[in-house]
Amino acid sequence: MSKPIDVPGAADARRIEWTVPAGGGIDAARIVTVLALSSKKVLVNLSLGVSQSQAASTRIDDVVNSLKVG
C-alpha cells in the first residue's frame, strides 16, 4: 500500500507499507516507511519494522504521527 499523508513541515509525504514473508528463522514482518520531502528538497526517510505477530500491539501510527520535518 502506498498513500499520501500529512507530515507537518513537509511539502509532500507518502506512507508505504508491506509485509515481508517469514524465512530463515525470521518471523514475517510488517514494514512501514514514510518518505517526507521538506520545502528545501531534503528527503526524510523513516522506516519501522515489527514482527507480524506483534503488529497489533505496536504503536507504529504513534511514531509515524510524531514525525515533523523542519
C-alpha positions as CSV (number, residue, x, y, z in Angstrom):
1,M,0.0,0.0,0.0
2,S,1.2,3.5,-0.8
3,K,-0.7,6.7,0.1
4,P,-0.1,10.4,0.6
5,I,-0.1,11.6,4.2
6,D,0.2,14.9,6.1
7,V,3.5,15.5,7.8
8,P,3.9,18.9,9.5
9,G,6.6,20.9,7.7
10,A,6.7,18.6,4.6
11,A,6.0,19.8,1.1
12,D,4.9,16.3,0.2
13,A,4.8,12.9,2.1
14,R,3.9,9.3,1.3
15,R,3.4,6.3,3.6
16,I,4.4,2.9,2.1
17,E,3.5,-0.4,3.8
18,W,4.3,-4.0,3.0
19,T,4.7,-7.4,4.6
20,V,7.9,-9.4,4.4
21,P,7.4,-13.2,4.4
22,A,8.9,-15.4,7.1
23,G,12.1,-17.2,6.2
24,G,15.4,-18.4,7.5
25,G,14.2,-18.4,11.1
26,I,12.8,-14.9,11.0
27,D,9.1,-14.2,11.5
28,A,7.0,-12.4,8.9
29,A,7.3,-8.6,9.4
30,R,5.2,-5.5,8.7
31,I,7.3,-2.7,7.4
32,V,6.1,1.0,7.3
33,T,8.1,3.6,5.5
34,V,7.4,7.4,5.4
35,L,9.1,9.5,2.8
36,A,8.7,13.2,3.5
37,L,10.1,16.0,1.3
38,S,10.9,19.2,3.0
39,S,10.3,22.6,1.4
40,K,14.1,22.8,0.9
41,K,14.0,19.5,-1.1
42,V,15.5,17.3,1.6
43,L,14.1,13.8,1.7
44,V,13.4,12.3,5.1
45,N,13.1,8.5,5.2
46,L,11.6,6.9,8.3
47,S,11.3,3.1,8.3
48,L,9.9,0.9,11.0
49,G,9.6,-2.8,11.1
50,V,7.8,-5.1,13.5
51,S,7.1,-8.8,13.7
52,Q,3.7,-9.5,12.1
53,S,2.6,-11.3,15.3
54,Q,3.2,-8.1,17.3
55,A,1.9,-5.6,14.8
56,A,-1.4,-5.1,16.6
57,S,0.2,-4.2,19.9
58,T,3.0,-2.0,18.4
59,R,2.3,1.7,18.2
60,I,3.6,2.3,14.7
61,D,1.0,5.0,14.0
62,D,2.0,7.0,17.1
63,V,5.6,7.0,15.8
64,V,4.6,8.0,12.3
65,N,2.2,10.7,13.5
66,S,5.0,12.2,15.7
67,L,7.2,12.9,12.6
68,K,7.8,16.6,11.8
69,V,10.0,18.0,9.1
70,G,11.9,21.2,9.8
